[in-house]
Amino acid sequence: MEEMETRILKIDVDEIKSKLNSLGCEKVKDENQVNNLYDFPDRRLLSKKGYARIRIVEDNLNNIIINYMTTKKLLSQEKYKVMEENEIVIDNSTIGSQIFTSLGLELVESIKKHRESYKYKNSLIEIDINDKSFCPFPYLEIESTDEEEIKEIVALLGYTMEDTTSKTIFEILNGEGSVKGV
């Protein structure tokens, strides 16, 4: 599956939630996540802006825990970040981790975050609040397969496309390039 996304950084979470509610967006996720990122010792996946991940999700809407095993590979980063994503639900995150390590990957980083996601037409609007030791500010991710819908959402939330970035969160945190407001 290909995923087209953009980010808006350093958002006012309450203001965004208010706008999403006034637009009639349906809240489809309210979750606490642990994202365990894996790579080879030479960091060949991350150096190409990809990774392997075990995500443990505490789904607060349905009161269940879901484990995902995922690989991501960057396809394009021109206007939007476009990733190839392969993901499957697994029964046991420990077994998933063992599969990655048996292939020669190692745990690189474990990132905790709270995510709320809202559906607008065929797009997802996600509010991410990471553990402050990883990322000190909240941000928005807008995911869609429709570029016009992304532009519409950005405008409806009171931003312009110049306020968005296709950079990965690692690039943003490492100060690579300039991003408005960072």
N, CA and C of each residue as an Amber inpcrd file, in Angstrom:
protein
   546
   0.8370000  -1.1850000   0.0000000   0.0000000   0.0000000   0.0000000
   0.8780000   1.2440000   0.0000000   0.5380000   2.2180000  -0.8220000
   1.2450000   3.4890000  -0.8120000   0.4790000   4.4810000   0.0380000
   1.2380000   5.2600000   0.7840000   0.6660000   6.2080000   1.7220000
   1.2430000   7.5790000   1.3850000   0.3910000   8.5720000   1.1100000
   0.8220000   9.9400000   0.8590000   0.4960000  10.7470000   2.1150000
   1.5010000  11.4340000   2.6450000   1.2280000  12.1920000   3.8730000
   2.0280000  13.4780000   3.9220000   1.5110000  14.3960000   4.7390000
   2.2120000  15.6310000   5.0390000   2.0190000  15.9210000   6.5160000
   2.8730000  16.7820000   7.0570000   2.8070000  17.1180000   8.4830000
   2.6700000  18.6280000   8.6720000   2.0090000  18.9680000   9.7630000
   1.9710000  20.3500000  10.2390000   2.4890000  20.2920000  11.6670000
   3.5110000  21.0890000  11.9530000   4.2250000  20.9940000  13.2270000
   3.7300000  22.0100000  14.2500000   4.0080000  21.6860000  15.5000000
   3.7700000  22.5900000  16.6390000   2.3520000  23.1480000  16.6400000
   1.4050000  22.2410000  16.6230000  -0.0110000  22.6260000  16.5560000
  -0.5760000  22.9210000  17.9460000  -1.6980000  23.6230000  17.9660000
  -2.4830000  23.8010000  19.1820000  -3.5220000  22.6830000  19.1700000
  -3.3130000  21.6630000  19.9900000  -4.1370000  20.4490000  19.9600000
  -5.6050000  20.7590000  20.1880000  -5.9320000  21.5710000  21.1850000
  -7.3360000  21.8830000  21.4760000  -8.0110000  22.6090000  20.3100000
  -7.2840000  23.5310000  19.6860000  -7.8270000  24.2690000  18.5420000
  -8.0850000  23.3160000  17.3710000  -7.1630000  22.4080000  17.1050000
  -7.3370000  21.4440000  16.0140000  -8.5350000  20.5390000  16.2910000
  -8.6550000  20.0290000  17.5260000  -9.7960000  19.1670000  17.8690000
 -11.1140000  19.9060000  17.6880000 -11.1400000  21.1770000  18.0770000
 -12.3470000  21.9850000  17.9240000 -12.7160000  22.1210000  16.4420000
 -11.7250000  22.3940000  15.5890000 -11.9850000  22.5230000  14.1540000
 -12.4530000  21.1970000  13.5690000 -11.8320000  20.1010000  13.9740000
 -12.2230000  18.7830000  13.4630000 -13.6590000  18.4580000  13.8590000
 -14.0210000  18.7830000  15.0920000 -15.4030000  18.5610000  15.5400000
 -16.3860000  19.4160000  14.7560000 -16.0240000  20.6870000  14.5100000
 -16.9320000  21.5640000  13.7710000 -17.0840000  21.1240000  12.3120000
 -16.0760000  20.4030000  11.7770000 -16.1570000  19.8750000  10.4130000
 -16.9300000  18.5570000  10.3620000 -17.3070000  18.0390000  11.5410000
 -18.0390000  16.7820000  11.5960000 -17.1740000  15.5530000  11.3650000
 -15.8710000  15.6780000  11.6050000 -14.9650000  14.5450000  11.4200000
 -15.2090000  13.4990000  12.5090000 -15.1830000  12.2500000  12.1030000
 -15.3940000  11.1510000  13.0360000 -14.0620000  10.7500000  13.6680000
 -14.0630000  10.6580000  14.9990000 -12.8770000  10.1820000  15.7000000
 -12.8060000   8.6640000  15.5170000 -11.7420000   8.1960000  14.8620000
 -11.6280000   6.7710000  14.5600000 -10.5190000   6.0830000  15.3590000
  -9.6430000   6.8620000  15.9860000  -8.5880000   6.2830000  16.8230000
  -8.3430000   7.1670000  18.0380000  -8.1330000   6.5240000  19.1560000
  -7.6530000   7.1630000  20.3750000  -6.7770000   6.1010000  21.0180000
  -5.4790000   6.2550000  20.8600000  -4.6080000   5.1540000  21.2640000
  -3.2870000   5.6180000  21.8450000  -2.7660000   4.7720000  22.7060000
  -1.4020000   4.9040000  23.1960000  -0.5840000   3.8680000  22.4370000
   0.5680000   4.3030000  21.9360000   1.3910000   3.4150000  21.1200000
   2.7970000   3.2940000  21.6840000   3.3830000   2.1270000  21.4880000
   4.8120000   1.9330000  21.6300000   5.2870000   1.4780000  20.2600000
   6.1880000   2.2510000  19.6720000   6.7160000   1.9500000  18.3420000
   8.1730000   1.5310000  18.4760000   8.4300000   0.2520000  18.2740000
   9.7820000  -0.2790000  18.3540000  10.3440000  -0.3760000  16.9390000
  11.3680000   0.4370000  16.6630000  11.9630000   0.4980000  15.3300000
  13.1910000  -0.3910000  15.2640000  13.2850000  -1.1480000  14.1690000
  14.3720000  -2.0950000  13.9620000  15.1080000  -1.7630000  12.6690000
  16.3980000  -2.0360000  12.6800000  17.2170000  -1.8880000  11.4830000
  18.4090000  -2.8310000  11.6020000  19.1370000  -2.9640000  10.5180000
  20.3650000  -3.7460000  10.5350000  21.4520000  -2.9560000  11.2490000
  22.5000000  -3.6030000  11.7260000  23.5660000  -2.8710000  12.4320000
  24.1680000  -1.7230000  11.6190000  24.1920000  -1.8380000  10.2850000
  24.7570000  -0.7560000   9.4510000  23.7300000   0.3440000   9.1430000
  22.5230000   0.2240000   9.6860000  21.4310000   1.2130000   9.5450000
  21.0370000   1.4480000   8.0940000  21.0670000   0.4120000   7.2800000
  20.7570000   0.5530000   5.8520000  19.2990000   0.9260000   5.5950000
  18.3780000   0.5170000   6.4670000  16.9690000   0.8770000   6.2610000
  16.7400000   2.3490000   6.6000000  17.1840000   2.7600000   7.7840000
  16.9830000   4.1540000   8.2160000  17.7330000   5.1310000   7.3160000
  18.9000000   4.7440000   6.8130000  19.6610000   5.6460000   5.9380000
  18.9110000   5.9140000   4.6380000  18.0040000   4.9950000   4.2700000
  17.1690000   5.1940000   3.0850000  15.7530000   5.6140000   3.4780000
  15.5980000   6.0600000   4.7260000  14.3370000   6.5600000   5.2740000
  13.2420000   5.5000000   5.2950000  13.6480000   4.2890000   5.6300000
  12.7220000   3.1950000   5.8170000  12.9940000   2.5580000   7.1680000
  12.2090000   1.5510000   7.5270000  12.4400000   0.8420000   8.7820000
  11.5300000  -0.3610000   8.8870000  11.8300000  -1.1790000   9.8640000
  10.9480000  -2.2610000  10.2820000  10.4300000  -1.8620000  11.6600000
   9.1580000  -2.1930000  11.9470000   8.5700000  -1.7110000  13.1980000
   7.6330000  -2.7630000  13.7900000   7.6830000  -2.8470000  15.1060000
   6.6490000  -3.5330000  15.8740000   5.9170000  -2.4300000  16.6400000
   4.6160000  -2.2930000  16.3790000   3.8080000  -1.2800000  17.0660000
   2.8330000  -1.9960000  17.9800000   2.8460000  -1.5890000  19.2530000
   1.9060000  -2.1090000  20.2440000   0.9160000  -0.9830000  20.5220000
  -0.3550000  -1.2460000  20.2240000  -1.3800000  -0.2110000  20.3190000
  -2.3690000  -0.5630000  21.4270000  -2.5170000   0.3720000  22.3650000
  -3.5830000   0.2910000  23.3620000  -4.7350000   1.1160000  22.8000000
  -5.7370000   0.4440000  22.2490000  -6.8730000   1.0810000  21.5990000
  -7.8790000   1.4870000  22.6750000  -7.9390000   2.7950000  22.9630000
  -8.8120000   3.2980000  24.0260000 -10.2870000   3.3440000  23.6210000
 -10.5810000   3.3260000  22.3250000 -11.9730000   3.3460000  21.8840000
 -12.6140000   1.9700000  22.0380000 -11.8320000   0.9240000  21.8220000
 -12.3600000  -0.4410000  21.8580000 -11.8390000  -1.2640000  23.0340000
 -10.9830000  -0.6510000  23.8490000 -10.4210000  -1.2880000  25.0350000
  -9.7410000  -2.6330000  24.7140000  -8.8720000  -2.5980000  23.6830000
  -8.1150000  -3.7870000  23.2950000  -6.6670000  -3.4020000  22.9970000
  -5.8060000  -4.3960000  22.9570000  -4.4030000  -4.2100000  22.5650000
  -4.2230000  -4.8940000  21.2090000  -3.6010000  -4.1840000  20.2680000
  -3.3470000  -4.7250000  18.9330000  -1.8450000  -4.5730000  18.6580000
  -1.2500000  -5.6110000  18.0730000   0.1670000  -5.5900000  17.7140000
   0.2960000  -5.6190000  16.1910000   1.1440000  -4.7390000  15.6600000
   1.3720000  -4.6760000  14.2210000   2.8510000  -4.9230000  13.9270000
   3.1120000  -5.6310000  12.8590000   4.4590000  -5.8180000  12.3320000
   4.4710000  -5.1220000  10.9740000   5.4080000  -4.1920000  10.7790000
   5.3770000  -3.3120000   9.6250000   6.7670000  -3.1140000   9.0400000
   6.8180000  -2.9640000   7.7130000   8.0180000  -2.4330000   7.0680000
   7.5720000  -1.2240000   6.2560000   8.4360000  -0.2230000   6.2210000
   8.1630000   0.9800000   5.4370000   9.4000000   1.3140000   4.6180000
   9.1310000   1.8170000   3.4040000  10.2090000   2.2060000   2.5000000
   9.8000000   3.5040000   1.8280000  10.6770000   4.5030000   1.8480000
  10.3890000   5.7910000   1.2190000  10.4190000   5.6450000  -0.3000000
   9.3550000   6.0890000  -0.9600000   9.2920000   6.0720000  -2.4210000
   9.5600000   7.4490000  -3.0010000   9.0610000   8.5000000  -2.3180000
   9.2210000   9.8710000  -2.8080000   9.0760000  10.8300000  -1.6340000
   9.7420000  11.9620000  -1.7640000   9.6420000  12.9780000  -0.7190000
   9.6260000  14.3640000  -1.3440000   9.0980000  14.4630000  -2.5480000
   9.0820000  15.7450000  -3.2270000   8.0660000  16.6670000  -2.5740000
   6.8140000  16.5820000  -2.9680000   5.7760000  17.4380000  -2.3950000
   5.2120000  16.8160000  -1.1190000   5.0460000  15.4920000  -1.1400000
   4.5200000  14.7440000  -0.0040000   5.4770000  13.5970000   0.2740000
   5.3850000  13.0720000   1.4590000   6.1370000  11.8650000   1.7620000
   5.2780000  10.6930000   1.2930000   5.8140000   9.8850000   0.3810000
   5.1070000   8.7190000  -0.1330000   5.8880000   7.4840000   0.2810000
   5.2160000   6.6160000   1.0280000   5.8610000   5.4210000   1.5670000
   5.1690000   4.1680000   1.0330000   5.9830000   3.1410000   0.8120000
   5.4210000   1.8110000   0.6080000   5.3320000   1.1850000   1.9900000
   4.1470000   0.7310000   2.3530000   3.9450000   0.1710000   3.6840000
   3.3880000  -1.2400000   3.5720000   4.0200000  -2.1520000   4.2710000
   3.5420000  -3.5260000   4.3790000   3.3120000  -3.7900000   5.8550000
   2.0710000  -4.1450000   6.2090000   1.7310000  -4.2760000   7.6230000
   0.7890000  -5.4490000   7.8350000   0.9710000  -6.1030000   8.9650000
   0.1060000  -7.2180000   9.3350000  -0.1200000  -7.1750000  10.8470000
  -1.3260000  -7.5460000  11.2600000  -1.6180000  -7.6810000  12.6900000
  -1.0140000  -9.0030000  13.1520000  -0.3180000  -8.9740000  14.2750000
   0.2790000 -10.1880000  14.8340000  -0.2790000 -10.4190000  16.2340000
  -0.2850000 -11.6660000  16.6560000  -0.8180000 -12.0200000  17.9750000
   0.0960000 -11.6010000  19.1120000   1.4130000 -11.6000000  18.8590000
   2.3660000 -11.4740000  19.9400000   3.5270000 -10.5800000  19.5070000
   3.6880000  -9.4360000  20.1590000   4.7510000  -8.4990000  19.7800000
   6.1350000  -9.0790000  20.0540000   6.2590000  -9.9190000  21.0620000
   7.5560000 -10.5230000  21.3800000   8.0020000 -11.4430000  20.2420000
   7.0880000 -12.2400000  19.7170000   7.4210000 -13.1220000  18.5890000
   7.7950000 -12.2790000  17.3640000   7.0700000 -11.1990000  17.1240000
   7.4060000 -10.3030000  16.0110000   8.8150000  -9.7590000  16.1510000
   9.1650000  -9.3210000  17.3500000  10.5230000  -8.8240000  17.6080000
  11.5500000  -9.9130000  17.3530000  11.2340000 -11.1330000  17.7790000
  12.1650000 -12.2480000  17.5820000  12.3500000 -12.5630000  16.0960000
  11.3030000 -12.4110000  15.3080000  11.4320000 -12.6160000  13.8590000
  12.3910000 -11.5840000  13.2780000  12.2130000 -10.3210000  13.6300000
  13.1210000  -9.2820000  13.1310000  14.5630000  -9.5620000  13.5550000
  14.7740000  -9.8820000  14.8280000  16.1520000 -10.1100000  15.2890000
  16.7440000 -11.3740000  14.6640000  15.9100000 -12.3870000  14.3820000
  16.4310000 -13.5900000  13.7350000  16.8770000 -13.3020000  12.3010000
  16.3490000 -12.2360000  11.7100000  16.7510000 -11.8100000  10.3690000
  17.9790000 -10.8990000  10.3920000  18.4870000 -10.6130000  11.6000000
  19.6820000  -9.7790000  11.7300000  19.4120000  -8.3330000  12.0620000
  18.1490000  -7.9890000  12.2970000  17.8410000  -6.6090000  12.6860000
  17.9990000  -6.4640000  14.1910000  18.1590000  -5.2210000  14.6380000
  18.2640000  -4.9480000  16.0680000  17.3590000  -3.7740000  16.4190000
  16.9250000  -3.7510000  17.6640000  16.0800000  -2.6530000  18.1380000
  16.9160000  -1.3720000  18.1600000  16.4380000  -0.3580000  17.4330000
  17.1540000   0.9080000  17.3270000  16.5760000   1.9290000  18.2980000
  15.2520000   1.9680000  18.3950000  14.6010000   2.9770000  19.2260000
  13.1990000   2.5080000  19.5880000  12.7590000   2.8870000  20.7810000
  11.4070000   2.6140000  21.2340000  10.7600000   3.9610000  21.5400000
   9.6790000   4.2660000  20.8190000   9.0550000   5.5840000  20.8940000
   7.6190000   5.4270000  21.3850000   7.2780000   6.1880000  22.4200000
   5.9110000   6.1670000  22.9510000   5.1910000   7.4230000  22.4780000
   3.9130000   7.2280000  22.0880000   3.1160000   8.3820000  21.6640000
   1.6360000   8.1330000  21.9130000   0.9090000   9.2390000  21.9990000
  -0.5490000   9.2020000  22.0220000  -1.0020000   9.7040000  20.6600000
  -1.9630000   8.9980000  20.0630000  -2.4670000   9.3940000  18.7480000
  -3.9940000   9.3960000  18.7640000  -4.5410000  10.4950000  18.2460000
  -5.9720000  10.5690000  17.9610000  -6.1020000  10.7850000  16.4730000
  -6.9740000   9.9980000  15.8390000  -7.1700000  10.1000000  14.3950000
  -8.6280000  10.3930000  14.0830000  -8.8090000  11.2390000  13.0840000
 -10.1360000  11.6380000  12.6450000 -10.2540000  11.3840000  11.1510000
 -11.4340000  10.9810000  10.7160000 -11.6790000  10.7000000   9.3050000
 -12.3930000  11.8850000   8.6840000 -11.8480000  12.3550000   7.5580000
 -12.4880000  13.3790000   6.7420000 -12.5330000  12.8420000   5.3110000
 -13.7140000  12.6000000   4.7910000 -13.9020000  11.9890000   3.4750000
 -13.0760000  10.7060000   3.4150000 -12.0470000  10.6650000   2.5450000
 -11.2190000   9.4600000   2.4100000  -9.8270000   9.6400000   3.0150000
  -9.6850000  10.6060000   3.9110000  -8.3770000  10.9200000   4.4910000
  -8.3890000  10.7480000   6.0020000  -7.1970000  10.6020000   6.5540000
  -7.0150000  10.5310000   8.0020000  -6.2570000  11.7650000   8.4600000
  -6.7240000  12.3530000   9.5430000  -6.0530000  13.4860000  10.1790000
  -5.6500000  12.9870000  11.5540000  -4.3450000  12.9380000  11.8110000
  -3.8510000  12.3280000  13.0380000  -3.0950000  13.3460000  13.8880000
  -3.4910000  13.4240000  15.1490000  -2.8080000  14.2750000  16.1210000
  -1.8580000  13.3830000  16.8990000  -0.5620000  13.6620000  16.8010000
   0.4490000  12.8720000  17.4930000   1.0850000  13.6860000  18.6090000
   1.0830000  13.0980000  19.8030000   1.7690000  13.6890000  20.9510000
   2.7350000  12.6270000  21.4500000   4.0100000  12.8120000  21.1250000
   5.0510000  11.8680000  21.4950000   5.5460000  12.1170000  22.9020000
   6.2010000  11.1150000  23.4530000   6.9340000  11.2990000  24.6870000
   7.8930000  12.4760000  24.4640000   7.8840000  13.4410000  25.3740000
   8.6560000  14.6740000  25.1780000  10.1530000  14.4260000  25.0080000
  10.6490000  13.3030000  25.5300000  12.0780000  13.0090000  25.3610000
  12.4120000  12.6880000  23.9070000  11.3990000  12.3110000  23.1220000
  11.6260000  12.0390000  21.7020000  11.2930000  13.2660000  20.8520000
  10.0900000  13.8160000  21.0260000   9.6470000  14.9740000  20.2420000
   8.9030000  15.9230000  21.1770000   9.4290000  17.1270000  21.3800000
   8.8680000  18.0310000  22.3990000   7.5930000  18.7760000  22.0010000
   7.0950000  18.5750000  20.7780000   5.9080000  19.3220000  20.3440000
   4.9150000  18.3790000  19.6610000   3.6060000  18.6970000  19.7600000
   2.5980000  17.9110000  19.0480000   2.5780000  18.3050000  17.5680000
   2.1580000  17.3700000  16.7460000   2.0570000  17.6640000  15.3220000
   0.8930000  16.9010000  14.7080000   0.5780000  17.3030000  13.4980000
  -0.5260000  16.7310000  12.7540000   0.0360000  15.9860000  11.5570000
  -0.5090000  14.8070000  11.2790000  -0.2200000  14.0900000  10.0370000
  -1.5210000  13.9960000   9.2610000  -1.4610000  14.3180000   7.9920000
  -2.6150000  14.1810000   7.1150000  -2.2510000  13.1290000   6.0780000
  -3.0140000  12.0400000   6.0490000  -2.7520000  10.9270000   5.1400000
  -3.9190000  10.7740000   4.1830000  -3.5860000  10.5940000   2.8990000
  -4.6320000  10.4230000   1.8910000  -4.0390000   9.7970000   0.6390000
  -4.9160000   9.3910000  -0.2500000  -4.5040000   8.9800000  -1.5920000
  -4.8750000  10.0650000  -2.5930000  -5.4620000  11.1720000  -2.1030000
  -5.9740000  12.2410000  -2.9550000  -5.3160000  13.5700000  -2.5820000
  -4.4800000  14.0830000  -3.4810000  -3.7520000  15.3270000  -3.2160000
  -4.6880000  16.5100000  -2.9930000  -5.7690000  16.5850000  -3.7530000
  -6.7110000  17.6990000  -3.5920000  -7.3760000  17.6560000  -2.2180000
  -7.6300000  16.4580000  -1.7290000  -8.2340000  16.3240000  -0.4040000
  -7.2550000  16.7940000   0.6810000  -5.9750000  16.5130000   0.5020000
  -4.9630000  17.0010000   1.4570000  -4.9780000  18.5250000   1.4790000
  -4.9720000  19.1360000   0.3110000  -4.9940000  20.6090000   0.2240000
  -6.2520000  21.1730000   0.8780000  -7.3860000  20.5190000   0.6570000
  -8.6530000  20.9530000   1.2480000  -8.5850000  20.9000000   2.7720000
  -8.0560000  19.8190000   3.3180000  -7.9520000  19.6570000   4.7750000
  -7.0320000  20.7140000   5.3640000  -5.8880000  20.9200000   4.7290000
  -4.9350000  21.9240000   5.2120000  -5.6300000  23.2830000   5.2990000
  -6.3640000  23.6610000   4.2550000  -7.0650000  24.9540000   4.2400000
  -8.1680000  25.0030000   5.2900000  -8.9510000  23.9250000   5.4110000
 -10.0390000  23.8980000   6.3900000  -9.5250000  24.0450000   7.8240000
  -8.3050000  23.5710000   8.0710000  -7.7220000  23.6780000   9.4110000
  -7.0310000  25.0220000   9.6360000  -7.0560000  25.8960000   8.6270000
  -6.5160000  27.2490000   8.7860000  -5.0380000  27.3780000   8.4590000
  -4.5130000  26.4390000   7.6920000  -3.1030000  26.4840000   7.3140000
  -2.9840000  26.6180000   5.8030000  -1.7420000  26.8120000   5.3410000
  -1.4420000  26.7980000   3.9110000  -0.4840000  25.6430000   3.6530000
  -0.3030000  25.3080000   2.4030000   0.6240000  24.2250000   2.0580000
   2.0560000  24.5940000   2.4540000   2.3390000  25.8810000   2.5750000
   3.6760000  26.3140000   3.0190000   3.9110000  25.9680000   4.4890000
   2.8360000  25.7250000   5.2350000   2.9490000  25.3280000   6.6430000
   3.2060000  23.8370000   6.8000000   3.1960000  23.0940000   5.6900000
   3.3460000  21.6430000   5.7600000   4.7710000  21.2290000   5.4230000
   5.0930000  19.9830000   5.7640000   6.3950000  19.4270000   5.4110000
   6.2470000  17.9550000   5.0480000   7.0830000  17.5150000   4.1210000
   7.1330000  16.0970000   3.7540000   8.2770000  15.3960000   4.4820000
   8.9810000  16.1410000   5.3220000  10.1160000  15.5580000   6.0440000
   9.6580000  14.4980000   7.0370000  10.5270000  13.5370000   7.2770000
  10.2480000  12.5490000   8.3140000  10.4400000  13.2190000   9.6740000
   9.8750000  12.6390000  10.7070000  10.0210000  13.2210000  12.0410000
  11.4930000  13.2230000  12.4650000  12.2620000  12.2320000  12.0090000
  13.6910000  12.1890000  12.3360000  14.4340000  13.3470000  11.6720000
  14.0960000  13.6670000  10.4150000  14.7200000  14.8050000   9.7400000
  14.3710000  16.1060000  10.4560000  13.1220000  16.2340000  10.8590000
  12.6840000  17.4490000  11.5510000  13.4380000  17.6050000  12.8670000
  13.5030000  16.5330000  13.6430000  14.1640000  16.5990000  14.9530000
  15.6610000  16.7970000  14.8370000  16.2470000  16.3340000  13.7240000
  17.6850000  16.5180000  13.5100000  18.0160000  17.8240000  12.8140000
  16.9570000  18.6500000  12.5430000  17.1790000  19.9800000  11.9600000
  17.6550000  19.9610000  10.5320000  17.3330000  18.9190000   9.7700000
  17.7480000  18.8520000   8.3800000  16.8520000  19.7480000   7.5470000
  17.4550000  20.7440000   6.9100000  16.6850000  21.6790000   6.0960000
  15.9300000  22.6430000   7.0020000  15.1730000  23.5350000   6.3920000
  14.3840000  24.4490000   7.2080000  12.9060000  24.1760000   7.0030000
  12.1930000  24.2890000   8.0740000  10.7510000  24.1110000   8.0600000
  10.1700000  25.3060000   8.7640000   9.1560000  25.9060000   8.1670000
   8.5070000  27.0770000   8.7560000   8.0500000  26.7360000  10.1730000
   8.4040000  27.5590000  11.1250000   7.9450000  27.3630000  12.5020000
   8.8550000  26.4630000  13.3280000   9.9320000  25.9650000  12.7350000
  10.8310000  25.0940000  13.5050000  12.1630000  25.7680000  13.6730000
